Amino acid sequence: MKPSINFIYFSFSKKMEKHSITMMRVSLAIVYVWFGALKIFGMSPAGDLVEKTVYWFKPEIFIPILGICEVIIGLGLLIKRFIPFTIVLLLMHMAVTFFPVFILKTICFDVFPYCPTLVGQYIIKNLILISGALVIAGKYNEKYYAERNSKLVVK
């Protein structure tokens, strides 16, 4: 008997139900650590954008500090007990990443608001990072930590 596409899909879906949020958490951590490290070492292609957006700070100081913050967010995603704090930092960081859309419209759009440049697309893709953070927040909620703490107390 030939397995149906639904059988194959639902088998895959069952495995993803178990592992997908962990995969999302690790993926976000990799992105944050990687992009943050690029800023720390002065190799980020976003450096120019940051410099033009946050023009009131010296870029040689601000960009590496921003990179350190991004690395901290990435590492915080890997340590489950820090996730609530980390998600708040991540969402604040993501809110700030949209500033260029309003401050530097000509860099972000060929025609505002529906024809983004490559820089604009780079910023818009942050909606996926925000969605991923919200999915993670949905799993690592008050119930999760209450159950986790009760297991630690019992042992």
Secondary structure, 3 states (H helix, E strand, C coil): CCCCHHHHHHHHHHHHHHHHHHHHHHHHHHHHHHHHHHHHCCCCCCHHHHHHHCCCCCHHHHHHHHHHHHHHHHHHHHCHHHHHHHHHHHHHHHHHHCHHHHHCHHHHEEECCCEECHHHHHHHCHHHHHHHHHHHHHHCCHHHHHHHHHHHHHC
